[in-house]
Amino acid sequence: MAIITAPSQTEPTGLTARIYAQDIDDLGYVGSHTRVLALNPEAYAAGDALFDAVSSSMDKRRYELVTLAASLGLQSKHCRLAHGAKSLEVIDRDALVRIARDYESAGLSPAEVEMMRFAEKVSTAASSMTDADSQRLRDAGFDDREIVDITLAAAARNYFSRAIQALAIDVDPSPLDDELQQALVSGTGRGGSYRGPLDRAHAHALDWLDSLPTRPVAPARTADEIAAEIDSALPDEGADDTDVVDRLAAICEPGLMAIGSGRFFGWVMGGTLPSALAADWLVSAWDQNAAMRFATPATAAIEQVTGRWILELLGLPAGSAVGFTTGATTANLVGLAAARKAVLDAAGWDLDADGLSGSPRITVLVGDERHASVDLALRYLGLGAPVTVAADEQGRIRPEALEAALENVDGPAIVCLQAGNLHSGAFDPMQRSIAAAHAKGAWVHVDGAFGLWAAASPRYSERLRGIEGADSWATDAHKTLNVPYDCGIAIVARAAAAKTVFGLHTSYIIHDDQAPADPYEKVPEMSRRAREIPVWAALSALGRTGTVALVEGLAANARALADGLSLLPGVEVLNDVVFTQVCLSFGSDERTRRVSQRVMADGAVWMSGSHWRGRDILRISVSNWTTDADDVAASVAAVARAIDAEA
């Protein structure tokens, strides 16, 4: 329903009255669009003059076909129905039904099809059009004046239809029969039946992204509330695709966490760079199973180049296997699976043939403050609970304690180190720890879900000195690098070690022993989306200097938050802020919990609670590329309000 109040047919005078009279002559009534847009009669008349100037230089059939194609691209019901009726003056009704449903297969001449493709693209992707688009019209027999006329006709339709859509003007009843109306409203163009749902998804996506700077960060509704509202039996009959998209957006919007907000600091969840988000949309549209080089060569090539870029950025060994997983948990599993195979091979045990039962026991040593995903990966691999090694007050493994623990190991061993403590952000002492592990023949795996990216920064890489000497590494791209969920990265220095674990030969998979490994030979998935493409897009958009600036900017904002919050009464910053993590206490555990709950209830920011070194804390993880000085100030103010409420 239009939000604009328009005068009735009997009220207008002057130019508006003449505009109304023209509609009555043409339609028998004054159209809803006329009554709204004629509130500015001079602009309306100018628009009419533009249409007259364009259409008068074109054959009427050509003009109506261009208009139908342009309005199809716009998904404009108003113009499709209105010009469907006008097209009946020059196009047979049955032919028009076929054109409305799919002009590509409606029996039109090749020139007319090319013209309609061009007009539709003016409505859907004008900014991406090049000389090649015009050349196709030339090749179809159109001269330059005709190409300009086609372009102007399509562009003029955009001007008028966009205004109608923006003002939510009602669609008037149509005199056309039901079949023709349905064909015009539901017809498909070059995007097929995808156009309508994707246009709506695009609109909802932009609405969501536009809301992030100002919306409350916390969801407005709980999972239980939403589930109770939508819980019903599966319907017998399906719904219109576009309506499904609209309903989905309406259902989900109140229950979405604004993870992409610059004021979201919960857990360790990154935002999304524009290039990476756009690339991820293409990944879904292309729908490639990115596991095999032969089947999906484009994604395999992107993966190959992206992997090399990552190794160069992080200073890791050239030639390492780089695989793309669901996240760091699976990336840890990849590294530890390669480790399991390698250390058992070294002990003379054939894991592939004989399994784990009866094998030499593998001792896995971990820091006392390793992330739980390491334990989870060990459980998946049947390696049992690890041996814990003492950590210092910042959660770093103590190298002297590791050396002592290694002295007690007899048999195959794996050492897990950490690049970025979950609470403090601190890094294990890599060089000494790796040397001690290798001296005992142990495999060294590094869990660097968010902190491994510090190796890209000249300012922070010294904290990871020696990390290139490890045997495998795990990180996330959906944290520090800010690509969409989900994307982890598994890196194994000896590429053959990964391939021996995940490689597979079957009669239906085409192998080239001279080519690089297939993507599925580096991760535990034979079917997966092309996660490497958003990573390629992010790194292409950032470049080396931009990636360094991203990493260092996150750390700088963490430092700024710590500095600002430390000035508030009763606030204690518990960790040395060495990277992107900040841990706060507000006194007693009880008071810390109350203040934390008030911060989250306030909604302006999101910081998650945790428990560290015997104390309840409020934890901040700065992981979003959009966080700026205003977000930092707003976040400090939100915590100050929560503290004041305790007074």
C-alpha positions in Angstrom: 0.0 0.0 0.0 1.4 3.4 -1.0 2.4 5.6 1.9 1.6 8.8 0.0 -1.8 10.3 0.3 -2.9 11.3 -3.2 -5.9 13.5 -4.2 -9.0 12.0 -5.7 -9.9 12.1 -9.3 -12.3 15.1 -8.8 -9.9 17.4 -6.9 -7.0 18.3 -9.2 -6.7 21.4 -11.3 -4.3 22.8 -14.0 -1.6 20.4 -15.2 -2.6 17.7 -12.7 -6.1 17.7 -14.1 -4.8 17.4 -17.6 -2.6 14.4 -16.5 -5.6 12.8 -14.9 -7.7 13.3 -18.0 -5.1 11.6 -20.2 -5.2 8.5 -17.9 -9.0 8.5 -18.1 -8.8 8.6 -21.9 -6.2 5.8 -22.0 -7.4 3.6 -19.2 -10.9 4.7 -18.3 -9.7 5.6 -14.8 -6.8 7.4 -13.1 -4.1 4.9 -12.2 -2.7 4.6 -8.7 0.8 5.4 -9.9 -0.5 8.6 -11.7 -2.3 9.9 -8.6 0.9 9.5 -6.5 3.5 10.6 -8.9 1.4 13.6 -10.2 1.8 15.2 -6.8 4.8 16.7 -8.7 3.0 17.3 -12.0 5.9 19.0 -13.7 8.2 16.0 -13.1 5.4 13.6 -14.2 4.9 15.6 -17.4 8.6 15.7 -18.1 8.7 11.9 -17.6 5.9 11.5 -20.1 7.7 13.8 -22.5 10.8 11.6 -22.2 8.8 8.4 -22.9 7.2 10.1 -25.9 10.6 11.3 -27.3 12.1 7.8 -26.9 9.1 5.8 -28.2 8.4 8.0 -31.2 11.8 7.1 -32.7 11.2 3.4 -32.3 8.9 0.8 -33.9 6.1 0.1 -31.4 6.7 -3.6 -31.2 10.4 -3.0 -30.5 9.6 -0.4 -27.9 7.2 -2.7 -26.1 9.6 -5.7 -26.1 12.3 -3.5 -24.7 10.0 -2.2 -22.0 8.8 -5.7 -21.1 12.4 -6.9 -20.8 13.5 -3.9 -18.7 10.5 -4.2 -16.4 11.3 -8.0 -16.1 14.7 -7.1 -14.8 13.2 -4.7 -12.4 10.6 -7.2 -11.3 8.0 -4.5 -11.8 4.5 -5.9 -11.7 3.0 -2.4 -12.5 4.9 -2.0 -15.7 4.8 -5.7 -16.8 1.0 -5.6 -16.6 0.6 -2.1 -18.1 2.8 -2.8 -21.0 1.5 -6.3 -21.4 -1.8 -4.7 -22.2 -0.3 -2.2 -24.6 1.7 -4.9 -26.3 -1.5 -6.6 -27.4 -1.8 -3.8 -30.0 1.2 -5.2 -31.8 1.7 -8.8 -30.5 -0.7 -11.7 -30.6 -2.0 -12.7 -27.2 -0.6 -16.3 -27.3 2.7 -15.1 -28.5 2.8 -12.5 -25.7 2.1 -15.3 -23.2 5.2 -17.2 -24.5 7.3 -14.0 -24.5 6.2 -13.2 -20.9 7.1 -16.7 -19.7 10.5 -16.9 -21.3 11.4 -14.6 -24.2 14.5 -16.7 -24.9 12.4 -19.6 -26.2 9.3 -17.7 -27.5 10.1 -17.8 -31.2 11.4 -14.2 -31.4 14.0 -13.3 -34.0 17.6 -13.5 -32.8 17.8 -9.7 -33.0 14.8 -9.3 -30.8 16.2 -11.8 -28.2 19.5 -10.0 -28.2 17.7 -6.6 -27.8 15.7 -7.9 -24.8 18.8 -9.4 -23.2 20.4 -6.0 -23.5 17.4 -4.2 -22.0 17.1 -6.6 -19.1 20.7 -6.1 -18.3 20.2 -2.3 -18.2 17.9 -3.0 -15.3 19.9 -5.6 -13.5 23.6 -4.9 -14.1 24.1 -1.6 -15.9 27.3 -0.8 -14.1 28.9 -4.0 -15.4 28.0 -3.4 -19.1 30.9 -2.9 -21.6 31.4 -2.4 -25.3 30.9 -6.1 -25.7 27.2 -5.7 -24.8 26.7 -3.0 -27.5 28.7 -5.0 -30.0 26.3 -7.9 -29.7 23.5 -5.5 -30.7 25.6 -4.3 -33.7 26.2 -7.9 -34.7 22.5 -8.5 -34.5 22.0 -5.7 -37.1 21.3 -2.6 -34.9 23.0 0.7 -35.8 24.3 3.2 -33.2 21.1 5.3 -33.1 19.0 2.2 -32.5 21.3 1.0 -29.7 21.0 4.4 -28.0 17.2 4.3 -28.4 17.0 0.8 -26.9 19.2 2.0 -24.0 17.2 5.1 -23.4 13.9 3.1 -23.5 15.2 0.6 -20.9 16.7 3.4 -18.7 13.6 5.5 -18.8 11.6 2.4 -17.6 14.0 2.2 -14.7 13.4 5.8 -13.8 9.6 5.3 -13.7 9.4 1.8 -12.2 12.0 2.5 -9.5 9.8 5.4 -8.3 6.7 3.2 -8.2 8.5 0.5 -6.3 10.1 2.9 -3.8 6.8 4.4 -3.0 5.0 1.0 -2.7 2.3 2.1 -5.0 -0.6 -0.3 -5.3 -1.0 -2.4 -8.5 -4.3 -1.6 -10.2 -6.6 -4.3 -11.3 -5.7 -5.5 -14.8 -8.1 -6.2 -17.7 -5.9 -9.0 -18.9 -7.0 -12.6 -18.6 -5.6 -14.7 -15.7 -3.2 -16.7 -17.8 -1.6 -13.7 -19.3 -1.4 -11.9 -16.0 0.3 -14.8 -14.4 2.8 -15.1 -17.3 3.6 -11.4 -17.1 4.0 -11.4 -13.3 5.8 -14.7 -12.9 7.8 -14.8 -16.2 11.5 -15.5 -16.3 14.3 -13.8 -18.1 18.0 -14.6 -18.3 18.1 -15.3 -14.6 15.3 -17.8 -15.0 13.1 -18.4 -11.9 16.0 -17.3 -9.7 15.6 -13.6 -10.5 12.7 -12.8 -8.1 14.0 -14.7 -5.1 17.5 -13.4 -5.5 16.4 -9.8 -5.9 14.4 -10.1 -2.7 17.4 -11.8 -0.9 19.6 -9.0 -2.2 17.2 -6.4 -0.8 17.0 -8.1 2.6 20.8 -8.5 2.7 21.4 -4.8 2.1 18.7 -3.9 4.7 20.5 -6.0 7.2 23.9 -4.7 6.4 22.7 -1.1 6.4 21.2 -1.6 9.9 24.4 -2.9 11.5 26.0 0.5 12.5 23.0 1.5 14.6 20.9 -1.6 15.5 21.2 -3.2 18.9 23.8 -5.9 18.8 21.8 -8.5 20.8 19.0 -10.5 19.2 15.5 -9.2 20.1 14.0 -12.7 20.4 15.2 -16.1 21.7 15.4 -19.4 19.7 12.5 -20.8 21.8 10.3 -17.8 21.0 10.9 -18.0 17.3 10.5 -21.8 17.2 7.2 -21.5 19.0 5.9 -19.0 16.4 6.9 -21.0 13.3 6.4 -24.5 14.6 3.9 -26.2 12.3 3.4 -29.3 10.2 5.2 -29.3 6.8 2.6 -27.8 4.4 1.2 -30.0 1.7 1.5 -27.4 -1.0 4.6 -25.4 -1.6 4.8 -21.6 -1.6 6.1 -19.0 -4.1 9.9 -18.8 -4.0 9.9 -15.0 -3.5 7.4 -15.2 -0.7 9.5 -17.9 1.0 12.5 -15.5 1.0 10.4 -12.7 2.4 9.0 -14.9 5.1 12.4 -16.2 6.0 13.8 -12.7 6.4 10.8 -11.7 8.5 11.1 -14.8 10.8 14.9 -14.5 11.3 15.6 -10.8 11.5 14.5 -10.4 15.2 16.6 -13.4 16.2 19.8 -12.4 14.5 22.9 -11.4 16.4 24.6 -8.4 14.8 28.0 -10.2 14.6 28.9 -7.9 11.7 28.6 -4.8 14.0 31.7 -2.9 15.0 30.4 -3.2 18.5 30.3 -7.0 18.6 33.2 -8.4 20.7 31.7 -11.8 21.7 33.6 -15.1 21.5 36.1 -14.7 18.6 33.8 -14.1 15.6 34.9 -11.8 12.7 32.9 -9.6 10.4 32.8 -9.9 6.7 34.7 -7.8 4.1 32.6 -6.6 1.2 34.6 -8.4 -1.4 34.5 -11.6 0.6 30.8 -11.4 1.0 30.2 -10.7 -2.7 32.5 -13.6 -3.6 30.6 -15.9 -1.2 27.3 -15.0 -3.1 29.0 -16.1 -6.3 30.2 -19.4 -4.6 26.5 -20.2 -3.9 25.4 -19.2 -7.4 28.1 -21.2 -9.1 27.4 -24.2 -6.8 30.7 -25.9 -7.5 31.7 -29.0 -5.6 35.2 -27.7 -5.1 36.8 -31.0 -4.1 38.3 -32.1 -7.5 40.6 -30.3 -9.9 39.2 -32.0 -13.0 35.6 -31.4 -12.2 36.0 -27.8 -10.9 39.2 -26.4 -12.4 38.4 -22.7 -11.6 38.0 -23.2 -7.9 41.0 -25.5 -7.8 43.2 -22.9 -9.5 41.9 -20.2 -7.0 42.7 -22.6 -4.1 46.2 -23.2 -5.4 47.0 -19.5 -5.7 45.3 -18.5 -2.5 47.2 -21.2 -0.6 50.5 -19.8 -1.8 49.5 -16.3 -0.8 48.7 -17.5 2.7 52.1 -19.2 3.1 53.9 -16.1 1.9 51.9 -13.8 4.2 52.4 -15.9 7.3 56.1 -16.8 6.5 55.4 -20.5 6.4 57.3 -23.1 4.3 56.7 -22.9 0.6 55.1 -26.1 -0.8 53.1 -26.8 2.3 49.7 -28.3 1.7 46.9 -25.7 2.3 43.4 -27.0 2.7 40.1 -25.1 3.4 37.9 -26.6 6.1 34.7 -25.6 8.0 36.8 -23.9 10.8 39.8 -24.2 13.1 38.4 -27.3 14.9 38.5 -29.3 11.6 41.8 -27.6 10.7 43.2 -28.9 14.0 41.9 -32.3 13.1 43.7 -32.2 9.7 47.0 -31.2 11.3 46.7 -33.8 14.1 45.6 -36.5 11.7 48.7 -35.9 9.6 50.7 -36.0 12.8 49.2 -39.3 13.9 50.0 -40.9 10.7 53.6 -39.5 10.5 54.6 -40.5 14.1 53.2 -44.0 13.7 54.9 -44.4 10.4 58.2 -43.4 12.1 57.5 -46.0 14.8 57.0 -48.7 12.1 53.3 -49.0 12.5 51.0 -49.2 9.4 48.0 -47.2 10.5 46.1 -47.6 7.2 46.4 -51.4 7.3 46.2 -52.1 11.0 44.3 -49.2 12.6 45.0 -47.9 16.1 44.2 -51.0 18.0 47.5 -52.4 19.3 49.5 -49.5 18.0 52.2 -47.8 20.0 50.5 -45.2 22.3 50.9 -41.6 21.0 51.6 -39.1 23.8 50.1 -35.7 23.0 51.4 -32.8 25.1 49.4 -29.6 25.3 49.6 -26.4 27.3 47.3 -26.1 30.3 45.3 -23.4 28.6 45.0 -24.8 25.1 41.7 -24.4 23.3 39.1 -27.2 23.8 38.9 -27.7 20.1 42.3 -29.4 20.3 40.9 -32.0 22.8 37.9 -32.4 20.5 40.1 -33.2 17.5 42.1 -35.7 19.6 38.9 -37.4 20.6 37.8 -37.6 17.0 41.1 -39.2 16.1 40.9 -41.8 19.0 44.0 -40.4 20.6 42.5 -39.9 24.1 43.2 -37.2 26.6 46.4 -35.2 26.2 49.1 -34.7 28.8 48.9 -31.1 30.1 52.0 -28.9 30.6 52.0 -26.0 32.9 51.3 -22.5 31.6 52.4 -19.1 32.9 50.1 -16.3 34.2 49.2 -15.3 30.6 48.4 -18.8 29.5 51.6 -19.5 27.6 53.1 -22.9 27.8 56.2 -23.0 29.9 59.1 -24.2 27.7 61.0 -25.6 30.6 58.0 -27.6 31.7 57.5 -28.8 28.2 61.2 -29.9 28.1 60.8 -31.8 31.3 57.6 -33.5 30.1 59.2 -34.6 26.9 62.0 -36.3 28.9 59.3 -38.6 30.3 57.9 -39.5 26.9 58.7 -43.0 25.5 57.4 -43.5 22.0 55.6 -41.4 19.4 54.7 -37.9 20.5 52.8 -34.8 19.3 53.2 -31.4 20.8 50.4 -28.8 20.4 51.3 -25.2 20.7 49.0 -22.1 20.7 49.2 -18.9 18.7 46.8 -16.7 20.5 45.4 -17.6 23.9 41.6 -17.5 24.1 41.6 -15.1 27.0 44.9 -13.2 27.0 45.8 -13.4 23.3 49.3 -14.5 24.3 51.5 -16.7 22.1 53.4 -19.8 23.2 57.2 -19.4 23.0 57.5 -21.1 19.6 61.2 -21.3 18.9 62.3 -23.0 22.1 59.2 -25.2 22.3 59.5 -26.4 18.7 63.2 -27.2 19.1 62.6 -29.2 22.3 59.8 -31.2 20.6 61.8 -31.9 17.4 64.8 -33.0 19.6 62.5 -35.8 20.8 61.2 -36.6 17.4 57.8 -35.2 18.1 55.5 -33.6 15.5 54.6 -30.0 16.4 51.1 -28.7 15.6 50.1 -25.0 16.1 46.5 -24.0 16.9 46.3 -20.4 15.7 42.6 -19.9 15.1 42.8 -16.1 15.3 46.4 -15.5 16.4 48.3 -17.1 13.5 47.5 -14.0 11.4 49.8 -12.0 13.7 52.6 -13.6 11.7 51.6 -11.4 8.8 52.4 -8.2 10.8 56.0 -6.9 11.2 54.8 -5.4 14.5 53.6 -8.7 15.9 55.5 -11.5 14.1 58.4 -11.4 16.5 56.0 -12.8 19.1 55.8 -15.9 16.9 59.5 -16.2 16.0 60.3 -19.7 15.0 56.7 -20.7 14.2 57.7 -21.7 10.6 59.6 -24.6 12.1 56.4 -26.4 13.2 54.9 -29.3 11.2 51.3 -28.2 10.8 49.2 -25.1 11.6 45.5 -24.4 11.9 43.7 -21.1 11.6 40.4 -19.5 10.7 39.7 -17.1 7.9 36.3 -16.2 9.3 37.9 -14.7 12.4 40.8 -12.3 11.8 40.7 -12.2 8.0 36.9 -11.4 8.1 35.5 -13.7 5.4 32.0 -15.2 5.8 31.3 -18.3 7.8 32.5 -20.9 7.4 36.2 -21.1 6.6 39.1 -22.6 8.4 42.6 -23.2 6.9 44.7 -26.3 7.5 48.4 -26.2 6.6 50.8 -29.2 6.7 54.4 -28.6 5.9 55.0 -32.0 4.4 52.3 -32.0 1.7 52.6 -35.7 1.3 51.8 -36.3 4.9 48.3 -34.8 4.4 47.8 -36.6 1.1 48.6 -40.0 2.7 45.8 -39.4 5.3 43.1 -37.9 3.1 44.0 -39.1 -0.4 41.7 -41.6 -2.2 41.8 -43.6 -5.4 38.6 -44.8 -7.0 37.5 -45.8 -10.5 35.3 -42.7 -11.0 37.8 -40.0 -9.9 40.2 -38.8 -12.5 43.8 -38.4 -11.2 46.8 -36.6 -12.6 49.9 -37.6 -10.7 51.8 -34.8 -12.2 49.3 -32.1 -11.1 49.1 -30.6 -7.6 47.0 -32.5 -5.1 43.2 -32.4 -5.4 41.5 -30.2 -2.8 39.9 -33.2 -1.2 43.3 -34.8 -0.6 44.1 -32.1 2.0 40.9 -32.1 4.1 38.3 -34.6 5.3 35.6 -33.7 2.8 34.9 -35.0 -0.6 32.1 -32.6 -1.1 32.4 -29.0 -0.1 31.7 -25.5 -1.2 34.5 -23.3 -2.6 35.6 -21.7 0.7 38.9 -20.5 -0.9 37.1 -18.1 -3.2 36.1 -15.5 -0.5 39.6 -15.8 0.9 41.0 -15.1 -2.5 38.7 -12.1 -2.8 39.6 -10.8 0.7 43.3 -11.0 0.0 43.0 -9.5 -3.4 41.0 -6.6 -2.0 43.4 -6.1 0.9 46.8 -6.9 -0.6 49.7 -7.5 1.7 49.6 -4.0 3.2 45.9 -4.1 3.7 46.1 -7.4 5.4 48.8 -6.1 7.8 46.7 -3.0 8.4 43.6 -5.2 9.2 45.6 -7.3 11.7 47.3 -4.3 13.4 44.0 -2.4 13.4 42.2 -5.1 15.4 45.0 -5.2 17.9 45.1 -1.4 18.2 41.4 -1.3 18.9 41.8 -3.9 21.6 44.5 -1.7 23.2 42.2 1.3 22.9 39.4 -0.5 24.6 41.6 -1.7 27.4 43.0 1.8 28.0 39.5 3.4 28.0 37.9 0.7 30.2 40.8 0.7 32.7 39.9 4.4 33.6 36.4 3.4 34.8 35.9 2.9 38.5 36.4 -0.7 39.7 37.6 -2.1 36.4 40.6 -4.3 36.3 42.2 -5.4 33.1 43.5 -8.9 33.9 45.7 -9.7 30.9 48.7 -8.1 29.1 47.0 -6.8 26.0 49.4 -8.2 23.4 46.9 -8.8 20.5 43.1 -8.7 20.2 41.9 -10.0 23.5 40.9 -8.1 26.7 39.7 -9.6 30.0 38.0 -7.5 32.6 37.0 -7.9 36.2 34.7 -5.6 38.1 35.7 -6.8 41.6 34.0 -9.9 43.0 32.8 -12.7 40.7 29.2 -11.9 41.6 29.7 -8.2 40.7 31.5 -9.1 37.5 28.6 -11.3 36.5 26.0 -8.6 37.3 27.9 -5.9 35.3 28.4 -8.3 32.4 24.7 -9.1 32.3 23.9 -5.4 32.3 26.2 -4.8 29.4 24.6 -7.5 27.3 21.1 -6.4 28.3 21.9 -2.8 27.3 22.3 -4.0 23.7 24.6 -1.3 22.5 27.6 -3.7 22.5 28.1 -7.4 23.0 30.9 -8.8 25.2 30.9 -12.4 26.4 31.4 -13.7 29.9 34.0 -16.4 30.7 36.0 -17.8 33.6 39.8 -17.5 33.6 42.5 -18.3 36.1 39.9 -18.8 38.8 37.9 -15.7 38.2 34.7 -14.8 36.4 35.5 -12.2 33.7 34.0 -10.2 30.9 36.0 -11.0 27.7 36.4 -8.8 24.7 37.7 -10.1 21.4 38.2 -7.5 18.7 37.7 -9.3 15.4 35.7 -7.0 13.1 37.2 -4.9 10.4 34.5 -2.2 10.8 35.3 -1.4 14.5 36.5 2.2 14.7 37.1 4.9 17.3 33.4 5.7 17.6 32.7 2.0 18.3 35.4 1.9 20.9 33.9 5.0 22.6 30.4 3.7 22.5 31.6 0.4 24.0 33.4 2.1 26.9 30.2 4.2 27.4 28.1 1.1 27.5 30.3 -0.5 30.2 30.2 2.8 32.1 26.4 2.7 32.1 26.4 -0.8 33.4 28.8 0.1 36.3 26.7 3.2 37.1 23.6 1.0 37.4 25.4 -1.0 40.1 26.0 2.1 42.2 
